[in-house]
Amino acid sequence: MKNKKFITLGFFSVALSLSFVLSSTLFAKDATSKKASTETSRLEALSKFTKVLGIVEEYDVDKVTIEELIDKALKGMMENLDAHSNYLTEEDYKHLQVQTNGEFGGLGITVGMRDGALTVISPIDGTPADKAGLKAGDIILKINNKSTLGMTIDEAVSLMRGKVGTPIDLTIVRKGENKPLSVHIVRDIIKIESVHTKSVGKDILYIRVSSFDKKVVHDVKKAIKKKKTTTKGIILDLRNNPGGLLDQAVGLVDLFVNKGVIVSQKGRRKVETKEYSAHISNTITDVPVVVLINGGSASASEIVSGALQDHKRAVLVGEKTFGKGSVQVVLPITKKEAIKLTIARYYLPSGRTIQALGVTPDIKVLPGELKTFENEFAIKEADLKQHLQKELEKVDGKKSKTKEDKKDKKDIITPKMLQKDVQLKEGVDIIKALIITKG
């Protein structure tokens, strides 16, 4: 009986082993078959590409060399992947290296592709483009009478960059305008001061970050610490901030958030998948925060505003952001040529993506000026005193303002300034309410 049991068990174990061997063999055959099928598809695709190259080279009305055809094919392939990937020719690659390593004349704008159109993401504060009146959302139709339709970002940038002091004319399409506008700009060396601070009243600190360069976290931290004893609320202005360094965006959020994920980066390869978290040792303030954003806020500024929103650490005021949440790297393919390729996308703490969607404010406020109506016939005692004081100064000699007076006024946002910027005024009103609620 025992022998029968052993025989039966032995039979089952042999059958199981045979089954395992057969299934393993089938899986191996299936994997080999799939690999062979993939290789066949690749060879067929390459064969088709080579055939088309040969036909075009032989029959095209214009005589085109094989090198030119390959360059055109690479350019078309990269442009069709996404708006930020492209093929860099020898000239493009040189321009990129100059932009990264050298000093060059430019306009001071960041551009991107939106629905196939060359669009101004934002003009940088104090640059020629900003002084000429370019705005976020402007579509650049022509650069010196050359149409931008079908032009890549790198081609457009190389046309706009040039010798310091040389002029350039842009034809732009702006929302709300009946016809295209012509903007004349003179190129200059772009020097950016990224962090500006001012006070609103006695207890609100206004911090403007115009771009994310390598000193942003240091400068913002210094500004907060300097006014820490009097600050009850902070307004962080990221409007028209085109982005910059990721580590600075992460570091800025870390000043306000003490734990949790700030942003994650996900790509196809494991090495491109990363996660950046907040640390309590870096957090320096817990006062209420309002962040101002608009259509010119992109990339790093979207990471900051979106992360603070997800962590319920700030109230976002303004308009929807640009929507650039992808990571590009430049990969050389020869000593003189390279490709710029999107290798990953950014995701906010909640898991949502920025790419093409942007960050939506908690309170939508369109830009504009607050119109106020005063009774011209009502004369207040304060107005009368002010008028008499001016008359007295005329008699005694005009009182000259000291350097300190001018400095103090420069660092303060007055009620009149707030009336000219509705988004900022709304932000100030909200921060006041948050201070009262917390207080």
Residue pairs with C-beta under 8 A, 6 or more apart in sequence:
49 73
53 66
53 69
53 70
53 73
56 64
56 69
57 64
57 65
57 66
57 69
71 87
71 89
74 87
74 339
75 86
75 87
75 152
77 87
78 85
78 86
78 87
78 339
78 340
78 341
79 85
79 86
79 87
79 152
81 341
81 342
82 326
82 342
83 112
83 113
83 114
83 153
84 112
84 113
84 153
84 324
84 326
84 328
84 340
84 342
85 328
85 339
85 340
85 341
85 342
86 92
86 152
86 153
86 154
86 339
86 340
87 337
87 339
88 96
88 154
88 330
88 337
88 338
88 339
88 340
89 337
90 336
90 337
91 158
92 154
92 155
92 158
93 332
93 336
93 337
93 338
95 154
95 157
95 158
95 161
96 154
96 330
96 338
96 340
98 104
98 161
99 157
99 161
103 189
104 161
104 189
104 190
105 161
105 162
105 163
105 164
105 165
105 166
105 187
105 188
105 189
106 127
106 128
106 160
106 161
106 162
106 187
106 188
106 189
106 190
107 127
107 128
107 129
107 134
107 160
107 168
107 185
107 187
107 190
108 123
108 124
108 126
108 127
108 128
108 129
108 130
108 188
108 190
109 120
109 121
109 122
109 123
109 124
109 127
109 129
109 134
109 160
110 120
110 121
110 122
110 124
110 242
110 243
110 298
111 118
111 119
111 120
111 121
111 140
111 153
111 156
111 157
112 119
112 121
112 153
112 298
112 322
112 324
113 119
113 153
114 322
117 139
117 148
118 139
118 140
118 148
118 151
118 153
118 156
119 137
119 138
119 139
119 140
120 129
120 134
120 135
120 136
120 137
120 138
120 139
120 140
120 172
120 296
121 136
121 242
121 296
121 298
121 322
121 324
122 136
122 239
122 240
122 241
122 242
122 296
122 297
122 298
123 129
123 130
123 134
123 135
123 136
123 240
123 296
124 130
124 190
124 192
124 210
124 211
124 240
124 242
125 192
125 193
125 196
125 208
125 210
125 240
126 192
126 193
127 188
127 190
127 192
128 185
128 186
128 187
128 188
129 185
132 183
132 184
132 185
133 183
134 170
134 172
134 183
134 185
135 174
135 296
136 240
136 294
136 295
136 296
136 322
137 174
137 175
137 295
137 296
138 172
138 173
138 174
139 172
139 173
139 174
140 148
140 156
140 170
140 171
140 172
141 147
141 148
141 171
141 172
141 173
141 180
142 148
142 169
142 170
142 171
143 156
143 159
143 160
143 168
143 169
143 170
144 159
144 168
144 169
145 169
145 171
146 159
148 156
154 340
160 168
160 170
161 187
162 168
162 187
163 187
164 187
164 188
164 189
165 186
165 187
165 188
166 186
166 187
167 184
167 185
167 186
167 187
168 184
168 185
168 186
168 187
169 182
169 183
169 184
169 185
170 182
170 183
170 185
171 180
171 181
171 182
171 183
172 180
172 181
172 182
172 183
173 180
173 181
174 181
192 210
192 211
192 213
193 210
194 209
194 210
194 211
194 212
194 213
194 215
194 216
194 219
194 244
195 207
195 208
195 209
195 210
195 215
195 216
195 219
195 220
195 223
196 207
196 208
196 210
197 205
197 206
197 207
197 208
197 223
197 227
197 411
198 206
198 208
198 411
198 412
198 413
199 205
199 206
199 227
199 411
199 412
199 413
200 206
200 235
200 412
200 413
200 418
200 428
202 230
203 230
203 231
203 232
203 233
203 435
204 231
204 232
204 233
204 234
204 235
204 428
204 431
204 432
204 435
205 223
205 224
205 227
205 231
205 233
205 234
205 235
206 234
206 235
206 237
206 413
206 424
207 220
207 223
207 224
207 234
207 235
207 236
207 237
208 237
209 216
209 220
209 236
209 237
209 238
209 241
209 252
209 301
210 240
210 241
211 241
211 242
211 243
211 244
212 241
212 243
212 244
212 245
212 248
212 249
212 252
212 300
212 301
213 244
213 245
213 248
214 245
214 248
216 244
216 245
216 248
216 251
216 252
217 248
217 251
217 252
217 254
217 255
220 252
220 255
221 255
221 284
224 231
224 234
224 255
224 284
224 285
225 284
228 284
228 285
231 285
231 287
232 287
232 288
232 435
232 438
232 439
233 287
233 288
233 289
233 290
233 431
233 432
233 434
233 435
234 285
234 287
234 288
234 289
234 290
234 431
235 289
235 290
235 291
235 292
235 424
235 427
235 428
235 431
236 289
236 290
236 291
236 292
236 304
236 314
237 291
237 292
237 424
238 291
238 292
238 293
238 297
238 301
238 304
238 305
239 292
239 293
239 294
239 296
239 297
239 318
239 423
240 294
240 296
240 297
241 296
241 297
241 298
241 300
241 301
242 296
242 298
242 299
242 301
243 249
243 298
243 299
243 300
243 301
243 302
243 324
244 299
244 300
245 300
246 263
246 276
246 300
246 303
248 300
249 263
249 300
249 301
249 303
249 304
250 262
250 263
250 276
250 303
251 282
252 304
253 262
253 263
253 278
253 303
253 304
253 307
253 308
253 311
254 262
254 278
254 279
254 282
254 283
255 282
255 283
255 284
255 285
256 283
256 285
256 289
256 308
256 313
256 314
257 278
257 283
257 307
257 308
257 311
257 313
258 278
258 279
258 280
258 283
259 277
259 278
259 279
259 280
260 277
260 278
260 311
260 349
261 275
261 276
261 277
261 278
261 349
262 276
262 277
262 278
262 303
262 307
262 349
263 276
263 303
263 307
263 346
263 347
263 348
263 349
264 273
264 274
264 275
264 276
264 346
264 347
265 272
265 273
265 274
265 275
265 276
265 327
265 344
265 345
265 346
265 347
266 272
266 273
266 344
266 345
266 347
267 273
267 327
267 343
267 344
267 345
268 343
269 343
272 327
272 343
272 344
273 344
287 435
287 438
288 315
288 431
288 434
288 435
288 437
288 438
289 308
289 313
289 314
289 315
289 431
290 314
290 315
290 316
290 317
290 427
290 428
290 430
290 431
290 434
291 304
291 305
291 308
291 309
291 314
291 315
291 316
291 317
292 317
292 318
292 423
292 424
292 427
293 301
293 302
293 305
293 316
293 317
293 318
293 319
293 320
293 321
293 359
293 361
294 318
294 319
294 321
294 367
294 423
295 319
295 320
295 321
295 322
296 322
297 305
297 318
297 321
297 322
297 359
298 321
298 322
298 323
298 324
299 322
299 324
299 325
301 321
302 321
302 322
302 323
302 324
302 325
302 354
302 358
302 359
303 325
303 346
303 348
303 354
305 314
305 316
305 321
305 359
306 348
306 352
306 354
306 359
307 348
307 349
308 314
308 316
309 316
309 359
309 362
310 348
310 349
310 350
310 352
311 349
315 362
315 363
315 430
315 434
316 359
316 360
316 361
316 362
316 363
317 361
317 362
317 363
317 365
317 423
317 426
317 427
317 430
318 361
318 364
318 365
318 423
319 361
319 364
319 365
319 366
319 367
320 358
320 359
320 360
320 361
320 364
321 354
321 358
321 359
322 358
323 354
323 355
323 356
323 357
323 358
324 354
324 355
325 345
325 346
325 347
325 353
325 354
325 355
325 357
326 342
326 344
326 345
326 346
326 355
327 342
327 343
327 344
327 345
327 346
328 340
328 341
328 342
328 343
329 340
329 341
329 343
330 338
330 339
330 340
331 338
331 339
331 340
331 341
332 338
333 339
345 353
345 354
345 355
346 353
346 354
346 355
347 353
347 354
348 354
348 359
363 426
363 430
365 422
365 423
365 426
366 422
366 423
367 421
367 422
367 423
368 422
369 419
369 420
369 421
369 422
370 418
370 419
370 420
370 422
370 425
372 419
393 399
413 424
413 428
417 424
418 424
418 425
418 428
419 425
